[in-house]
Amino acid sequence: QVQLVESGGGLVQAGGSLRLSCASSGLTFSTNVMTWFRQAPGKEREFVAGISRFDSASYADSVKDRFTISRDNAKNTVFLQMNSVKPEDTAVYYCAAGRAGLVTSAPSDYNYWGQGTQVTVSS
């Protein structure tokens, strides 16, 4: 059974930093594309960042140069370092997995999802 468990969310002031983690079990982590999505109230779930098995990273334009995704295959964990956060980054952040190959931005491309972690950025 695949499990993805996010942690690290919380309340942070605008301009601050936060580091999210997603620990996985039950899947071949090293061969999976690992991604972060987010969903704000009243909005659709959107792609934030993804990283391939070869450490090739992709980012949404809205977070490029502020967020960094990384992975530790030995610990089956993916991270999202969030710097210079803005109030518009407020959302529930989800870890997703379930495909190999290239990073894609469509939620329907991923079979496995975590329960999400809330990130709230105050102005």
Short mmCIF file of the C-alpha atoms (twelve columns), coordinates in Angstrom:
data_MODEL
# 
_entry.id   MODEL 
# 
loop_
_atom_site.group_PDB 
_atom_site.id 
_atom_site.type_symbol 
_atom_site.label_atom_id 
_atom_site.label_alt_id 
_atom_site.label_comp_id 
_atom_site.label_asym_id 
_atom_site.label_seq_id 
_atom_site.Cartn_x 
_atom_site.Cartn_y 
_atom_site.Cartn_z 
_atom_site.pdbx_PDB_model_num 
ATOM 1   C CA . GLN A 1   0.000   0.000  0.000   1 
ATOM 2   C CA . VAL A 2   1.423   3.338  -1.071  1 
ATOM 3   C CA . GLN A 3   1.523   6.098  1.513   1 
ATOM 4   C CA . LEU A 4   2.651   9.690  1.139   1 
ATOM 5   C CA . VAL A 5   2.826   11.752 4.306   1 
ATOM 6   C CA . GLU A 6   3.449   15.488 4.145   1 
ATOM 7   C CA . SER A 7   4.790   17.593 7.003   1 
ATOM 8   C CA . GLY A 8   6.272   21.009 7.632   1 
ATOM 9   C CA . GLY A 9   3.316   23.249 6.932   1 
ATOM 10  C CA . GLY A 10  2.290   26.087 9.188   1 
ATOM 11  C CA . LEU A 11  1.899   29.822 9.540   1 
ATOM 12  C CA . VAL A 12  4.662   32.054 8.178   1 
ATOM 13  C CA . GLN A 13  4.971   35.763 7.516   1 
ATOM 14  C CA . ALA A 14  5.328   37.102 4.019   1 
ATOM 15  C CA . GLY A 15  8.959   37.054 2.969   1 
ATOM 16  C CA . GLY A 16  9.753   34.142 5.229   1 
ATOM 17  C CA . SER A 17  10.670  30.538 4.520   1 
ATOM 18  C CA . LEU A 18  9.188   27.114 5.064   1 
ATOM 19  C CA . ARG A 19  10.358  23.609 4.215   1 
ATOM 20  C CA . LEU A 20  7.863   20.891 3.393   1 
ATOM 21  C CA . SER A 21  8.663   17.194 3.472   1 
ATOM 22  C CA . CYS A 22  6.894   14.200 1.979   1 
ATOM 23  C CA . ALA A 23  7.847   10.750 3.225   1 
ATOM 24  C CA . SER A 24  6.801   7.840  1.061   1 
ATOM 25  C CA . SER A 25  6.388   4.121  1.537   1 
ATOM 26  C CA . GLY A 26  5.150   1.276  -0.586  1 
ATOM 27  C CA . LEU A 27  6.424   2.522  -3.938  1 
ATOM 28  C CA . THR A 28  9.712   2.371  -5.780  1 
ATOM 29  C CA . PHE A 29  10.605  5.897  -4.823  1 
ATOM 30  C CA . SER A 30  13.797  6.232  -6.840  1 
ATOM 31  C CA . THR A 31  12.059  5.628  -10.173 1 
ATOM 32  C CA . ASN A 32  9.041   7.853  -9.537  1 
ATOM 33  C CA . VAL A 33  8.455   11.406 -10.545 1 
ATOM 34  C CA . MET A 34  7.703   13.257 -7.309  1 
ATOM 35  C CA . THR A 35  5.607   16.387 -7.337  1 
ATOM 36  C CA . TRP A 36  4.018   19.079 -5.207  1 
ATOM 37  C CA . PHE A 37  0.605   20.518 -5.956  1 
ATOM 38  C CA . ARG A 38  -1.431  23.044 -4.013  1 
ATOM 39  C CA . GLN A 39  -5.052  23.995 -3.669  1 
ATOM 40  C CA . ALA A 40  -6.349  27.255 -2.290  1 
ATOM 41  C CA . PRO A 41  -9.969  27.659 -1.125  1 
ATOM 42  C CA . GLY A 42  -12.323 27.941 -4.085  1 
ATOM 43  C CA . LYS A 43  -9.594  27.196 -6.598  1 
ATOM 44  C CA . GLU A 44  -8.520  24.165 -8.575  1 
ATOM 45  C CA . ARG A 45  -5.541  22.091 -7.592  1 
ATOM 46  C CA . GLU A 46  -2.443  23.421 -9.340  1 
ATOM 47  C CA . PHE A 47  1.033   22.155 -10.058 1 
ATOM 48  C CA . VAL A 48  3.824   23.699 -8.007  1 
ATOM 49  C CA . ALA A 49  6.975   21.682 -8.702  1 
ATOM 50  C CA . GLY A 50  8.139   18.263 -9.773  1 
ATOM 51  C CA . ILE A 51  11.379  16.303 -9.918  1 
ATOM 52  C CA . SER A 52  12.254  13.326 -12.079 1 
ATOM 53  C CA . ARG A 53  14.309  10.304 -11.161 1 
ATOM 54  C CA . PHE A 54  17.265  12.035 -12.793 1 
ATOM 55  C CA . ASP A 55  16.812  15.123 -10.581 1 
ATOM 56  C CA . SER A 56  15.423  17.210 -13.422 1 
ATOM 57  C CA . ALA A 57  13.144  19.799 -11.805 1 
ATOM 58  C CA . SER A 58  10.202  21.758 -13.166 1 
ATOM 59  C CA . TYR A 59  8.376   24.660 -11.554 1 
ATOM 60  C CA . ALA A 60  5.231   26.671 -12.006 1 
ATOM 61  C CA . ASP A 61  6.020   30.189 -13.156 1 
ATOM 62  C CA . SER A 62  4.471   31.575 -9.985  1 
ATOM 63  C CA . VAL A 63  7.072   29.905 -7.763  1 
ATOM 64  C CA . LYS A 64  10.122  29.823 -10.006 1 
ATOM 65  C CA . ASP A 65  13.205  31.324 -8.334  1 
ATOM 66  C CA . ARG A 66  11.510  31.146 -4.923  1 
ATOM 67  C CA . PHE A 67  10.815  27.446 -4.375  1 
ATOM 68  C CA . THR A 68  13.210  24.518 -4.724  1 
ATOM 69  C CA . ILE A 69  12.251  20.862 -4.956  1 
ATOM 70  C CA . SER A 70  14.718  18.137 -4.026  1 
ATOM 71  C CA . ARG A 71  14.682  14.448 -3.253  1 
ATOM 72  C CA . ASP A 72  16.568  12.038 -1.015  1 
ATOM 73  C CA . ASN A 73  16.230  8.575  -2.492  1 
ATOM 74  C CA . ALA A 74  17.935  6.972  0.510   1 
ATOM 75  C CA . LYS A 75  15.187  8.346  2.775   1 
ATOM 76  C CA . ASN A 76  12.316  8.033  0.252   1 
ATOM 77  C CA . THR A 77  11.551  11.680 0.867   1 
ATOM 78  C CA . VAL A 78  10.921  14.707 -1.314  1 
ATOM 79  C CA . PHE A 79  11.265  18.272 -0.086  1 
ATOM 80  C CA . LEU A 80  9.952   21.669 -1.074  1 
ATOM 81  C CA . GLN A 81  11.984  24.617 0.152   1 
ATOM 82  C CA . MET A 82  9.794   27.700 0.043   1 
ATOM 83  C CA . ASN A 83  11.560  31.067 0.241   1 
ATOM 84  C CA . SER A 84  10.246  34.618 -0.087  1 
ATOM 85  C CA . VAL A 85  6.724   33.354 0.452   1 
ATOM 86  C CA . LYS A 86  3.746   35.515 -0.448  1 
ATOM 87  C CA . PRO A 87  0.152   35.588 0.810   1 
ATOM 88  C CA . GLU A 88  -0.927  34.067 -2.504  1 
ATOM 89  C CA . ASP A 89  1.111   30.965 -1.637  1 
ATOM 90  C CA . THR A 90  -1.480  30.166 1.031   1 
ATOM 91  C CA . ALA A 91  -2.968  26.754 0.239   1 
ATOM 92  C CA . VAL A 92  -3.030  23.107 1.179   1 
ATOM 93  C CA . TYR A 93  0.086   21.543 -0.304  1 
ATOM 94  C CA . TYR A 94  -0.064  17.974 -1.572  1 
ATOM 95  C CA . CYS A 95  2.647   15.514 -2.491  1 
ATOM 96  C CA . ALA A 96  1.854   13.287 -5.474  1 
ATOM 97  C CA . ALA A 97  3.529   10.371 -7.219  1 
ATOM 98  C CA . GLY A 98  2.739   7.463  -9.491  1 
ATOM 99  C CA . ARG A 99  4.463   7.954  -12.803 1 
ATOM 100 C CA . ALA A 100 7.892   7.538  -14.258 1 
ATOM 101 C CA . GLY A 101 9.545   9.533  -17.018 1 
ATOM 102 C CA . LEU A 102 9.025   13.256 -17.367 1 
ATOM 103 C CA . VAL A 103 7.443   15.619 -14.890 1 
ATOM 104 C CA . THR A 104 3.937   16.608 -15.936 1 
ATOM 105 C CA . SER A 105 1.630   19.200 -14.429 1 
ATOM 106 C CA . ALA A 106 -1.753  17.494 -14.675 1 
ATOM 107 C CA . PRO A 107 -3.111  16.117 -11.393 1 
ATOM 108 C CA . SER A 108 -4.734  13.260 -13.314 1 
ATOM 109 C CA . ASP A 109 -1.283  11.947 -14.254 1 
ATOM 110 C CA . TYR A 110 -0.576  10.947 -10.649 1 
ATOM 111 C CA . ASN A 111 -2.138  8.001  -8.870  1 
ATOM 112 C CA . TYR A 112 -0.933  8.543  -5.333  1 
ATOM 113 C CA . TRP A 113 -1.570  11.535 -3.113  1 
ATOM 114 C CA . GLY A 114 -0.827  12.550 0.432   1 
ATOM 115 C CA . GLN A 115 -3.362  14.056 2.805   1 
ATOM 116 C CA . GLY A 116 -1.943  17.546 2.430   1 
ATOM 117 C CA . THR A 117 -0.365  20.083 4.742   1 
ATOM 118 C CA . GLN A 118 -1.686  23.602 5.271   1 
ATOM 119 C CA . VAL A 119 0.555   26.564 4.499   1 
ATOM 120 C CA . THR A 120 -0.695  29.981 5.546   1 
ATOM 121 C CA . VAL A 121 1.243   33.128 4.693   1 
ATOM 122 C CA . SER A 122 0.312   36.266 6.586   1 
ATOM 123 C CA . SER A 123 0.823   39.725 5.135   1 
# 
